[in-house]
Amino acid sequence: MLDFTRILPALESHPDVVVTRGQLLPGATEEEVRAIELRIGARLHPNIRAFYKAHNGLAVEWVCRHN
């Protein structure tokens, strides 16, 4: 499963990147996951459900150090 907690440190360690904002978004609620399943007309795979319940996204803003 993708681990968002690894993305920010990887970006921050890159010599050409300056992360100006990085935030893990809170996990989706069961109700939010069900709403997506209803919208797509299918049940999400258990791994996908766990992924969204752990982190419902990542907000990152970054710039190139060398413009």
Backbone as a chain_set.jsonl record, in Angstrom:
{"seq": "MLDFTRILPALESHPDVVVTRGQLLPGATEEEVRAIELRIGARLHPNIRAFYKAHNGLAVEWVCRHN", "coords": {"N": [[0.845, -1.179, 0.0], [0.5, 2.242, -0.769], [2.341, 4.673, 0.955], [1.782, 7.656, 2.204], [3.299, 9.035, 4.038], [5.913, 8.781, 3.35], [6.353, 10.303, 1.105], [6.638, 13.159, 1.462], [9.17, 13.447, 2.962], [10.859, 12.392, 0.974], [10.561, 14.219, -1.148], [11.464, 16.549, 0.15], [14.123, 15.932, 0.549], [15.227, 16.082, -1.912], [17.589, 17.693, -3.969], [16.833, 19.754, -5.714], [14.369, 20.706, -4.997], [12.104, 22.652, -3.117], [10.001, 22.314, -0.547], [7.152, 24.016, 0.156], [4.815, 23.745, 1.464], [3.376, 21.051, 3.087], [1.145, 18.557, 3.772], [-0.427, 15.889, 5.308], [-3.576, 14.686, 4.688], [-6.456, 14.127, 6.739], [-7.839, 10.856, 7.399], [-10.5, 9.371, 5.453], [-13.913, 9.196, 6.428], [-16.041, 6.416, 7.336], [-18.535, 6.866, 6.246], [-17.905, 8.64, 4.152], [-16.374, 6.976, 2.52], [-18.292, 5.041, 1.855], [-20.047, 6.683, 0.409], [-18.541, 7.241, -1.883], [-18.372, 4.653, -2.92], [-21.069, 4.191, -3.505], [-21.39, 6.139, -5.45], [-19.683, 5.25, -7.518], [-20.758, 2.829, -7.956], [-19.801, 0.398, -7.04], [-18.091, -1.76, -4.733], [-15.215, -0.78, -2.973], [-11.95, -2.213, -3.134], [-10.633, -3.926, -0.289], [-7.985, -3.058, 0.417], [-7.836, -0.566, -0.824], [-9.883, 0.774, 0.48], [-8.784, 0.821, 3.085], [-6.546, 2.389, 2.617], [-7.683, 4.948, 1.958], [-8.987, 5.421, 4.348], [-6.9, 5.753, 6.067], [-5.365, 7.94, 5.064], [-6.701, 10.56, 3.42], [-5.619, 11.731, 1.149], [-3.021, 14.053, 0.098], [-1.651, 17.162, 0.546], [0.44, 19.169, -1.194], [2.745, 21.704, -1.797], [5.271, 22.928, -3.794], [8.406, 24.196, -4.978], [10.801, 24.651, -7.586], [14.185, 24.662, -6.801], [16.169, 25.754, -8.39], [15.667, 28.077, -10.603]], "CA": [[0.0, 0.0, 0.0], [1.215, 3.505, -0.813], [2.461, 5.318, 2.249], [1.98, 9.085, 1.986], [4.285, 9.587, 4.961], [7.236, 8.709, 2.716], [6.447, 11.221, -0.028], [7.186, 14.455, 1.862], [10.619, 13.388, 3.18], [11.551, 12.162, -0.298], [10.604, 15.5, -1.852], [12.285, 17.496, 0.896], [15.527, 15.557, 0.436], [15.688, 16.295, -3.281], [18.361, 18.939, -3.988], [16.231, 20.781, -6.567], [12.995, 20.945, -4.572], [11.805, 23.284, -1.833], [8.599, 22.095, -0.184], [6.653, 25.183, 0.876], [3.684, 23.28, 2.27], [3.114, 19.626, 2.965], [0.2, 18.153, 4.808], [-1.232, 14.683, 5.134], [-4.975, 14.941, 4.991], [-7.001, 13.081, 7.612], [-8.51, 9.751, 6.726], [-11.924, 9.48, 5.132], [-14.813, 8.49, 7.334], [-16.757, 5.299, 6.723], [-19.619, 7.452, 5.444], [-17.319, 9.171, 2.917], [-16.001, 5.83, 1.686], [-19.551, 4.481, 1.321], [-20.576, 7.609, -0.604], [-17.785, 6.991, -3.116], [-18.796, 3.352, -3.448], [-22.387, 4.397, -4.126], [-21.211, 6.959, -6.66], [-19.091, 4.454, -8.6], [-21.561, 1.621, -8.145], [-19.026, -0.803, -6.719], [-17.391, -1.724, -3.443], [-13.773, -0.652, -3.118], [-11.121, -3.302, -2.617], [-10.274, -3.641, 1.105], [-6.751, -2.279, 0.5], [-8.148, 0.817, -1.211], [-10.654, 1.331, 1.612], [-7.838, 1.08, 4.177], [-5.728, 3.509, 2.172], [-8.426, 6.205, 2.121], [-9.312, 5.623, 5.765], [-5.672, 6.189, 6.724], [-5.03, 9.275, 4.558], [-7.564, 10.905, 2.289], [-4.895, 12.616, 0.264], [-1.82, 14.755, 0.491], [-1.58, 18.502, -0.039], [1.849, 19.559, -1.296], [3.152, 22.814, -2.663], [6.724, 22.938, -3.865], [8.996, 24.971, -6.08], [12.124, 24.217, -8.008], [15.215, 25.483, -6.176], [16.963, 26.407, -9.435], [14.775, 28.559, -11.689]], "C": [[0.89, 1.241, 0.0], [1.2, 4.161, 0.555], [2.785, 6.79, 2.026], [3.059, 9.663, 2.894], [5.697, 9.543, 4.386], [7.421, 9.756, 1.623], [7.094, 12.549, 0.368], [8.687, 14.392, 2.146], [11.408, 13.175, 1.89], [11.65, 13.458, -1.095], [11.553, 16.479, -1.171], [13.779, 17.181, 0.774], [16.089, 15.787, -0.966], [16.405, 17.64, -3.369], [17.727, 20.068, -4.798], [14.832, 21.191, -6.141], [12.967, 21.647, -3.214], [10.321, 23.076, -1.575], [8.151, 23.282, 0.652], [5.463, 24.839, 1.762], [3.497, 21.798, 2.022], [2.239, 19.178, 4.111], [-0.497, 16.863, 4.417], [-2.661, 15.014, 5.523], [-5.513, 13.816, 5.869], [-7.714, 12.01, 6.797], [-9.978, 10.028, 6.475], [-12.733, 8.716, 6.176], [-15.455, 7.32, 6.593], [-17.869, 5.819, 5.82], [-19.085, 8.005, 4.12], [-16.925, 8.044, 1.969], [-17.251, 5.211, 1.071], [-20.13, 5.365, 0.231], [-19.845, 7.433, -1.933], [-18.209, 5.676, -3.743], [-20.167, 3.459, -4.111], [-22.26, 5.151, -5.439], [-20.654, 6.14, -7.82], [-19.839, 3.156, -8.855], [-20.82, 0.328, -7.877], [-18.375, -0.629, -5.358], [-15.892, -1.638, -3.718], [-13.068, -1.879, -2.543], [-10.721, -2.944, -1.183], [-8.98, -2.828, 1.266], [-6.986, -0.811, 0.154], [-8.939, 1.497, -0.099], [-9.716, 1.706, 2.751], [-6.958, 2.276, 3.855], [-6.44, 4.835, 2.421], [-8.802, 6.473, 3.57], [-8.089, 6.06, 6.564], [-5.32, 7.628, 6.346], [-5.9, 9.543, 3.343], [-6.884, 11.962, 1.438], [-3.702, 13.292, 0.91], [-1.846, 16.107, -0.205], [-0.121, 18.933, -0.02], [1.984, 20.744, -2.233], [4.67, 22.838, -2.63], [7.171, 23.773, -5.05], [10.356, 24.37, -6.385], [13.153, 25.186, -7.424], [15.985, 26.294, -7.22], [16.065, 26.821, -10.588], [15.575, 29.148, -12.811]], "O": [[1.91, 1.281, 0.688], [0.169, 4.199, 1.228], [3.919, 7.139, 1.699], [3.671, 10.676, 2.555], [6.589, 10.217, 4.901], [8.556, 10.06, 1.256], [8.004, 13.017, -0.316], [9.427, 15.218, 1.614], [12.502, 13.717, 1.733], [12.702, 13.765, -1.655], [12.345, 17.152, -1.83], [14.608, 18.083, 0.887], [17.298, 15.695, -1.174], [15.876, 18.641, -2.885], [18.06, 21.233, -4.583], [14.171, 21.949, -6.85], [13.701, 21.288, -2.293], [9.481, 23.603, -2.303], [8.697, 23.533, 1.726], [5.149, 25.568, 2.703], [3.464, 21.348, 0.877], [2.56, 19.397, 5.279], [-1.081, 16.756, 3.339], [-2.904, 15.572, 6.593], [-5.07, 12.673, 5.751], [-8.13, 12.237, 5.661], [-10.615, 10.809, 7.182], [-12.277, 7.715, 6.728], [-15.411, 7.253, 5.365], [-18.111, 5.266, 4.748], [-19.732, 7.86, 3.083], [-17.12, 8.147, 0.758], [-17.26, 4.891, -0.118], [-20.649, 4.861, -0.765], [-20.468, 7.473, -2.994], [-18.386, 5.59, -4.958], [-20.391, 2.873, -5.17], [-22.939, 4.838, -6.417], [-21.084, 6.299, -8.962], [-19.589, 2.467, -9.844], [-21.167, -0.719, -8.423], [-18.14, 0.487, -4.895], [-15.369, -2.336, -4.586], [-13.54, -2.494, -1.587], [-10.492, -1.771, -0.889], [-8.893, -1.993, 2.165], [-6.399, 0.079, 0.77], [-8.694, 2.659, 0.224], [-9.837, 2.79, 3.322], [-6.66, 3.086, 4.733], [-5.871, 5.743, 3.025], [-8.923, 7.628, 3.976], [-8.227, 6.672, 7.624], [-5.011, 8.442, 7.217], [-5.83, 8.819, 2.35], [-7.495, 12.96, 1.056], [-3.421, 13.123, 2.096], [-2.042, 16.179, -1.418], [0.484, 19.049, 1.046], [1.406, 20.771, -3.32], [5.279, 22.775, -1.562], [6.414, 24.018, -5.99], [10.965, 23.685, -5.563], [12.998, 26.401, -7.545], [16.406, 27.416, -6.939], [15.739, 26.007, -11.452], [15.005, 29.602, -13.804]]}, "num_chains": 1, "name": "protein.A"}
